[in-house]
């Protein structure tokens, strides 16, 4: 069975398609499933494609009324260091990306947001994962209680947008979803993009 997302109806380059001929699940973990497929390359060569099946995720840009941002610093085990990043988390079964964003913001930071705008999707590792991260802007924030998972230790960092971009431009922020969110923030600050405030806290 092909576990990849369905093909887009408006695929602009069908001549680059790689049809799957066979495959198998080779690792079934708590977070990731790893598949090893055989596919036919555009030049007719049989090739091996290994990839992870990921449920998807949502990332949140919490923006306070004074223009400051809320970020997190947490340890990322594979790279053996801490990273500064926006709050995020994977989709649970049955959740929409917005519901995931609302839940993760509450659980990780304790904040709720009454105004939400979806900024766009990003694919962090297109060469070996199905993961897509939906990025949201959250405003009108109010503080409550956190509900973090066991072993989830996070430092909350509040800073100005200007200071955030200094860190981005100096390479001190390298997390992919946070850099993608920085693009949207820059567009909003310049007036080139206006968020569509059609979403609100519902739970």
Order of alpha helices (4+ residues) and beta strands (2+ residues): beta-beta-beta-beta-beta-beta-beta-alpha-beta-beta-beta-alpha-alpha
